[in-house]
């Protein structure tokens, strides 16, 4: 339940007692402040990030996890679950537009959409921008997180729960999809990272991906957040998720985006099978579409509302899928396929 979009982290408060020469003064003749509270988060066993903490807006415990809403000087309001940054006001639109729109635009007319996770409601916000959508079912395990986000982080959902097309269900995203009788055009997995003892690990397995493919209508698309994707950590789980999807779908496209509040790049994988009557060559080369081709698709889908997208456009599309050579080489040599018996965990 919830969405965990950060390398394993440490929740910490640290005071900075920076050494200063005696007698130095700050603004208006006041003594310069040398003690600050810090939010500390670990990206690897050897790499921590510290952010100057402005305030704690909420702190509590849901049935499933510790929930905190903080505000940092650098990135503004931030959702933290079990000590892991989920998204920050400064750059959440980059993550959520990157997760949603490449998948939604690959489908010619997405009407039925499934969101696994997505507790901040920003994923639903982006899905509902698409006027073709008739029903969006969002399933998140943690009702408490969703309610806190609606109250403390309204900029994320922007009132999307008032949209009659959205149905929010508080349940296990995997179990719900297993028992749901309907089919979907797009499945979006904004779920917990594959961490040991985490609830989301089953939704990164070959068994799940094969089942999810059976829940897609012809021409359907699946996209999943796929963990950290910087040069030093892309092989933790990004390449394994890519390889696992390749064993379940005809076409898989890996991509990534730089998320400053995550202190690095974040990976995604887009997977789909093509019905026989489609232009296979064009859709198979979706990652190589020209900026002009992508911009035409955006304009056709959104019309004047295309200007409301803050991040995603044709040039950005090419950049997202233009992975650096070392990562492409890592994807090519990856042999791990994630199964229920052989899971893969990230730090």
SVG drawing of the C-alpha trace seen along z (x, -y; Angstrom):
<svg xmlns="http://www.w3.org/2000/svg" viewBox="-20 -46 57 66">
<polyline fill="none" stroke="black" stroke-width="0.4" points="0.0,0.0 1.1,-3.6 3.7,-4.5 7.4,-4.3 9.6,-6.1 13.0,-6.4 16.0,-4.4 16.0,-3.0 16.2,-5.9 16.9,-6.9 14.6,-9.3 16.8,-11.5 17.1,-14.8 20.5,-16.3 21.7,-19.6 24.3,-21.5 26.7,-23.4 28.8,-24.9 31.9,-26.5 32.0,-30.3 34.4,-32.9 33.4,-34.5 31.8,-37.8 30.3,-37.3 26.9,-38.7 24.0,-37.9 21.3,-40.2 20.2,-43.3 23.0,-42.8 21.6,-39.6 23.9,-36.7 24.2,-34.4 22.1,-31.2 24.4,-28.1 22.0,-25.4 19.5,-23.9 17.3,-20.8 18.1,-18.4 16.2,-15.6 18.7,-12.9 18.1,-10.1 20.4,-7.3 20.6,-6.5 23.1,-3.7 25.2,-2.4 27.8,-5.0 25.7,-8.0 23.4,-10.1 21.5,-13.3 20.7,-16.0 18.0,-18.6 17.4,-21.7 14.1,-21.1 11.6,-23.9 8.7,-22.2 6.9,-19.0 3.3,-19.3 2.1,-15.9 3.4,-12.8 1.5,-9.7 1.1,-6.0 -1.4,-4.2 -2.3,-0.6 0.6,0.2 3.3,-2.4 4.7,-5.5 3.4,-8.7 5.0,-12.1 4.5,-15.2 7.5,-17.6 8.5,-20.8 12.2,-21.3 13.8,-24.5 14.9,-23.0 11.9,-21.0 8.9,-22.2 6.1,-19.9 7.1,-16.3 5.4,-13.0 7.6,-10.5 6.4,-6.9 8.5,-4.7 11.4,-7.1 11.3,-7.1 10.6,-10.2 7.6,-9.6 7.2,-12.9 7.9,-16.6 6.0,-19.6 9.0,-20.9 9.1,-18.0 6.2,-15.6 4.8,-16.7 7.9,-15.4 7.5,-11.9 3.8,-11.6 3.6,-13.0 6.5,-10.7 4.8,-7.7 1.4,-8.3 1.5,-10.1 3.8,-7.9 1.6,-4.9 -1.7,-6.7 -0.6,-8.3 0.6,-4.9 -2.9,-3.7 -5.2,-5.3 -8.2,-5.6 -7.8,-4.6 -11.2,-4.3 -10.6,-1.9 -7.5,-2.5 -6.3,-0.7 -3.9,-2.3 -2.2,-0.1 -1.1,-2.3 -1.0,-6.0 -1.9,-7.2 -0.9,-10.9 -3.7,-11.0 -1.4,-12.7 -1.3,-9.7 -5.1,-9.7 -4.9,-13.5 -2.8,-12.9 -4.8,-10.0 -8.0,-12.1 -6.5,-14.7 -7.2,-12.3 -10.7,-13.0 -11.0,-9.5 -11.1,-8.0 -14.4,-6.7 -13.4,-4.9 -10.3,-4.9 -10.0,-2.5 -7.3,-3.3 -6.5,-0.7 -4.3,-1.6 -3.9,0.4 -3.6,-2.6 -6.8,-4.7 -5.0,-6.8 -2.3,-7.9 -4.9,-9.0 -6.8,-11.0 -3.7,-12.7 -2.6,-13.6 -6.0,-15.1 -5.7,-17.2 -2.1,-18.1 -1.1,-17.9 -4.1,-19.1 -1.7,-20.3 -1.2,-16.6 -4.7,-15.5 -6.2,-18.9 -9.7,-17.7 -9.6,-14.6 -11.7,-12.5 -14.6,-14.7 -14.4,-13.4 -17.1,-10.8 -14.8,-8.8 -12.5,-8.0 -13.2,-5.1 -10.9,-4.8 -10.7,-1.4 -8.8,-0.7 -7.5,2.8 -4.5,4.8 -3.8,3.8 -2.7,7.3 -5.6,9.1 -8.1,6.6 -6.8,7.1 -6.9,10.8 -10.6,10.8 -11.7,8.0 -13.8,9.3 -13.3,6.3 -10.6,5.6 -8.4,2.5 -6.8,0.5 -3.9,-0.8 -2.5,0.6 -0.4,-1.8 1.7,-0.5 2.6,-3.2 3.3,-0.7 5.7,-0.2 9.3,0.4 10.5,4.0 12.0,4.1 12.4,7.1 9.3,7.6 7.5,4.9 3.9,5.5 4.6,4.7 7.1,7.3 4.6,9.8 3.6,7.1 7.1,7.2 7.1,10.9 6.8,12.8 3.7,14.5 2.0,11.1 3.0,9.6 1.7,12.6 -1.6,12.2 -1.7,8.4 -1.2,9.0 -4.3,11.2 -6.3,8.3 -5.4,5.9 -7.7,5.3 -6.1,5.7 -3.6,2.9 -3.4,2.5 -0.4,1.0 1.2,1.6 3.7,-0.8 5.4,-0.3 7.6,-2.5 10.9,-0.5 13.1,-1.9 16.3,-3.9 18.0,-4.4 21.2,-6.4 24.5,-5.1 25.4,-3.7 22.2,-1.8 20.3,-1.1 21.1,2.7 19.5,3.0 16.1,3.7 15.5,1.5 17.2,3.9 15.7,7.0 12.2,5.5 12.9,4.8 14.1,8.4 11.0,9.8 8.6,7.8 10.4,8.9 9.5,12.5 5.8,11.5 5.3,8.9 6.4,8.6 7.6,5.0 9.2,3.4 10.7,-0.1 12.8,-1.2 13.1,-4.9 14.0,-7.2 13.7,-10.8 15.9,-12.9 14.0,-13.6 16.0,-16.1 14.1,-15.3 15.0,-11.6 18.7,-12.6 19.0,-10.9 17.2,-9.3 14.1,-7.1 13.3,-4.3 10.1,-3.1 9.2,-0.3 6.5,-0.4 5.2,3.0 2.7,3.9 1.6,6.5 0.4,5.3 -2.8,6.6 -2.2,7.8 -4.2,5.1 -2.0,2.3 1.0,0.6 3.5,2.7 6.6,0.9 5.4,-2.5 4.2,-1.4 7.2,0.9 9.5,-2.1 7.5,-4.3 10.7,-5.1 12.1,-6.6 9.2,-8.7 10.2,-12.2 9.4,-15.2 7.0,-16.4 5.2,-13.0 4.8,-13.0 3.7,-16.7 1.0,-15.9 -0.3,-13.0 -0.4,-15.3 -2.3,-18.0 -4.7,-15.5 -5.5,-14.1 -5.6,-17.2 -6.3,-20.1 -5.8,-23.5 -5.3,-21.7 -2.0,-20.4 -0.4,-23.6 -1.3,-22.4 1.4,-19.7 4.3,-21.1 7.0,-18.6 6.1,-16.1 6.3,-17.0 7.9,-15.7 11.5,-16.7 11.1,-15.4 9.9,-12.1 13.0,-11.6 15.1,-12.5 13.2,-10.0 13.9,-7.1 17.4,-8.2 19.1,-6.0 22.9,-6.3 25.1,-3.6 26.1,-2.0 22.4,-1.5 21.5,-0.1 24.4,2.3 23.2,3.3 19.7,4.0 21.2,6.1 23.2,8.3 20.6,8.6 19.6,12.3 17.5,12.1 13.8,12.8 11.9,11.9 9.6,14.7 7.7,15.3 10.4,17.9 13.3,15.7 12.5,12.0 14.9,9.1 15.1,6.3 16.4,2.8 18.4,1.0"/>
</svg>
